[in-house]
């Protein structure tokens, strides 16, 4: 085998070892072996740039990183800038977690398995729900899976969603159900929260489930009890889609009787990373355990009667049931779930209460500041957690563009003059003042 | 026992691992009916407690960094550390997905160039980087096939043909797409029986899903003829690229007539598996299908990069744009290779797998004849070893300090052991592994109670999985 320029460092055999192995296989050279394994492969040509050494790669990628701009960020909209304690990455970057795979051999994967069990337990405690799976791809796909489960359980095809549901979640639902005959009807959120009269009216149809986003995409904290009561009365299932971090302060899905509760787990110790990887939190009531998609870890006993952790209830899953499985999902976002577990363990009930209070305080301070700006209005007089809608004196797109020139991410453009702004615990009063001042200059 | 005590069992009231700057209580801002009523039962631990707890947990794992991990079809290859460091740069991790494109030009450039490289490597028109995992990529592929047939006003195509060697995700995905799964039997050589396939193909066939090389570790010799037959029937050919490590740099599946292909970046492209995720299940499409790929995609506009949405797109398959940090690591990997070194990956993966197969042929024979590709599927010779199960062999390997192969898969192979060493392991490791297999074989012959009782040296003994499922305990 020729020694070629480029990256040989990830091939561990020396040329001598390769020769010895080829000899053991009675092959003259590697081409013989490949021809024997894959006879008749046509020759291929590639047009690719030269390979880089680590030295070159490192310089190259740092140049690319420099093309991303560090900005003052007041944008949330489903992905939030939060403080991540150093201990989180310190744990999840350990090779024993990072480079393990799906814990198929439980006896050799107790670390990952116990961590997932703890993740499931922390999530159940936070959500006040009976059961959590080992995590899903992200919030949007977790919601899509909950809808699948609800439609199957109820054997009905209509699902009601709030107008103020994250637009990417709506798009994902549409993609998932384009050909499946599921019909989504939107409940008006004209005054910020779900319009209860509209909900009740649409529940007169034959809805399998209602999706309740709390806070909703406008940041509004919903009247969960009124919504839940209406859904229960109509006999539909209630699917809550929540911001998990907000549950340190807000009502839990369990407390208002959600049948399924999902959420984007990113705020729990996972960096923004331009949209991923994140994790989808998926929880349900005990009675729906057989509808749970994906992996779940349980406690078992080993041969000596000692405690052990293991993937369980696998009879639902694709590798056993194939075309009759609850879902096609195979993986979970294990490392992101580990981040969430470490984050929640570090915070504990006290830290969680504090970080939520700080989100509320900073967002409230931002609201106070903006409400004093000439031409700006707070759109809905509703309670919020860390983001809310403002009505600007000119189109939101224009505001965002002007702020971009000042290296500020102003928020999410809701169309027209409506702008969704967010302040988490990472913002100082000085930064909020500076943001408001820049906004006022519009 | 102390070592597997839960965090909640180590919790001491009043402890905490972090303190935030002080703020007014939540009740100042929210009315009572909006407020959480009871305190969540989360652990109360100091930061040091938390670090020690999870560090000790990590030590209970076998991982690629610490052990040989010959898990077939999972491509457990070394994860270069430079990529972790580079993907961890602040400017990447802090990028908000809704930030103005001008704030994220570096990330967009990475995505654009990764997409171009994957298309070139596989011979496709275009890739989507959006799907989060292999099964998610398959789902995307099924939706593309549905969109294609819908576009042709061909509503009769409701069947997906899947060989009996397929990963479980293939039939599960087809079912999720509301399609009927037609399973076809493989030939005695482990490959698709072309005549069987032709019998099943027809005006109802929407898609044929094949894994290449297949899960027996064998190349589908007839792949071009298969593609011709599929297309002649008006259907599309989907390739599950979970095993692409055997082909990288050697072949362009797009040139064989494959219409849709998913790749697992966490396999062939060296991004870490993380204990089960996150990964990335990118999907390539041929020229006539590229317009259906999920949106939005990154395009180059002069010197700058931006998102664009094709009106024919099937839409989003998740929020935002894919697992950007995973994509960045895969980008690093492709930039460290050229045409020659990509080919070396496949060559060495094939060499290592065949070497294991050869070394073990007297004791654990390969189920199928012929040279394998990147993995070999072995079985137990019932004449030589009576009453010994693959499960026992696998558990005993743990005692010898090796992770186990994939076992009992593919389903058509009795007592299957699917071994994938990957190119990043060396002969000395493979020799130690085959030596351990020989010793286990002798144990199974002479003292069968030993493997049957394994593992004995792992943190816990063999686990009773059945009772765990009967009375599920899924949380504290």
Interface residues (C-beta under 8 A of the other chain):
Chain A: X1 X4 X5 X6 X7 X8 X10 X11 X12 X13 X14 X17 X18 X20 X21 X22 X24 X25 X30 X33 X34 X36 X37 X38 X39 X40 X41 X42 X44 X45 X46 X47 X48 X49 X50 X51 X52 X53 X54 X57 X58 X60 X61 X62 X64 X65 X66 X67 X68 X69 X70 X71 X73 X75 X77 X78 X79 X81 X83 X85 X87 X89 X90 X91 X92 X93 X94 X95 X96 X97 X98 X99 X100 X101 X102 X103 X104 X105 X106 X107 X108 X109 X110 X111 X112 X114 X115 X116 X117 X118 X120 X121 X122 X124 X125 X126 X128 X131 X132 X134 X135 X137 X138 X139 X140 X141 X148 X166 X168 X169 X171 X172 X174 X175 X176 X178 X179 X180 X221 X225 X247 X248 X249 X250 X251 X252 X255 X264 X271 X272 X273 X274 X275 X276 X277 X278 X279 X289 X295 X296 X297 X298 X299 X300 X301 X302 X303 X304 X306 X307 X308 X309 X310 X312 X313 X314 X315 X317 X318 X319 X320 X321 X322 X323 X324 X325 X327 X328 X329 X330 X331 X332 X333 X334 X335 X336 X338 X342 X344 X345 X346 X347 X348 X349 X350 X351 X352 X353 X354 X355 X356 X357 X358 X360 X361 X364 X383 X400 X401 X404 X409 X412 X425
Chain B: X1 X4 X6 X7 X8 X11 X15 X16 X17 X18 X19 X20 X21 X22 X23 X24 X25 X26 X28 X29 X30 X31 X33 X34 X35 X36 X37 X38 X39 X40 X41 X42 X43 X44 X45 X47 X50 X51 X53 X54 X55 X57 X58 X59 X60 X61 X62 X63 X64 X65 X66 X67 X69 X71 X74 X76 X77 X78 X79 X80 X82 X84 X86 X88 X89 X90 X91 X92 X93 X94 X95 X96 X97 X98 X99 X100 X102 X103 X104 X105 X106 X107 X109 X110 X117 X120 X121 X123 X132 X133 X134 X135 X136 X138 X139 X143 X146 X150 X167 X168 X169 X171 X172 X173 X174 X175 X176 X177 X178 X181 X213 X219 X221 X246 X247 X249 X250 X251 X252 X255 X270 X272 X273 X274 X275 X276 X277 X278 X279 X294 X314 X315 X316 X317 X318 X319 X320 X321 X322 X323 X324 X325 X326 X328 X332 X335 X336 X337 X338 X339 X340 X341 X342 X344 X345 X346 X347 X348 X350 X351 X352 X354 X355 X358 X359 X370 X371 X372 X373 X394 X395 X398 X403 X404 X406 X409 X423 X424 X425 X426 X427 X428 X429 X453 X455 X458 X459 X460 X461 X462 X463 X464 X465 X467 X468 X469 X472 X473 X474 X475 X476
